[in-house]
Amino acid sequence: MKNIKVGDTVYHNYQMSNRGIVQEVYNVKTFYSNSAGTFVKSRRVKFLSELDGKIYDFKIEDVVKDN
């Protein structure tokens, strides 16, 4: 589990020039699961991009925290 919180600087995995500051971290209810497991909430991140000033919404697995 990633420890990303509001105010952290993050990069998008597939476009490392898209860097921004986290505005919100939230959970989304899922409507799918594997046959043996339970329903797990997926975590998402909204961040304000320094590249173009837009707010992007990605799965938490698709962002990398800047140290």
C-alpha positions as CSV (number, residue, x, y, z in Angstrom):
1,M,0.0,0.0,0.0
2,K,1.4,3.4,-1.0
3,N,1.6,6.2,1.6
4,I,0.5,9.1,-0.6
5,K,-1.2,11.9,1.2
6,V,-2.5,15.4,0.4
7,G,0.3,17.8,-0.3
8,D,2.8,15.2,-1.6
9,T,4.5,15.6,-5.0
10,V,3.8,12.7,-7.4
11,Y,4.6,11.7,-11.0
12,H,2.5,9.7,-13.4
13,N,4.1,6.3,-14.2
14,Y,3.7,6.5,-17.9
15,Q,4.5,10.2,-18.4
16,M,7.1,11.2,-15.9
17,S,7.0,14.9,-17.0
18,N,3.5,15.1,-15.6
19,R,4.3,16.0,-12.1
20,G,1.9,17.6,-9.6
21,I,0.8,18.1,-6.0
22,V,-1.9,15.8,-4.6
23,Q,-5.2,17.5,-3.9
24,E,-7.3,14.4,-2.8
25,V,-6.8,10.7,-2.0
26,Y,-10.1,8.8,-1.9
27,N,-11.6,5.3,-2.2
28,V,-14.0,4.1,-4.8
29,K,-16.5,1.2,-4.3
30,T,-15.8,-1.6,-6.7
31,F,-18.4,-3.8,-8.4
32,Y,-16.1,-6.7,-9.4
33,S,-14.0,-9.2,-7.6
34,N,-12.3,-12.5,-8.1
35,S,-14.4,-15.6,-7.4
36,A,-12.8,-16.4,-4.0
37,G,-12.2,-12.9,-2.6
38,T,-14.2,-10.0,-1.2
39,F,-14.9,-6.7,-2.8
40,V,-12.0,-4.3,-2.2
41,K,-12.2,-0.5,-2.5
42,S,-9.8,0.9,-5.1
43,R,-7.8,4.0,-4.1
44,R,-7.6,7.0,-6.4
45,V,-5.5,10.2,-6.4
46,K,-6.3,13.6,-7.8
47,F,-3.4,15.9,-8.4
48,L,-2.8,19.4,-9.9
49,S,-0.3,19.1,-12.7
50,E,2.5,21.5,-13.0
51,L,2.8,20.7,-16.7
52,D,-0.5,22.2,-17.8
53,G,-2.5,23.2,-14.7
54,K,-5.2,20.6,-15.0
55,I,-6.4,18.2,-12.3
56,Y,-5.8,14.6,-13.1
57,D,-7.5,11.6,-11.5
58,F,-5.5,8.3,-11.5
59,K,-5.5,5.0,-9.7
60,I,-3.0,5.1,-6.9
61,E,-1.0,2.3,-8.6
62,D,-0.3,4.6,-11.5
63,V,1.5,7.3,-9.6
64,V,5.0,7.5,-8.0
65,K,5.7,9.6,-5.0
66,D,8.6,12.1,-5.3
67,N,11.1,11.9,-2.4
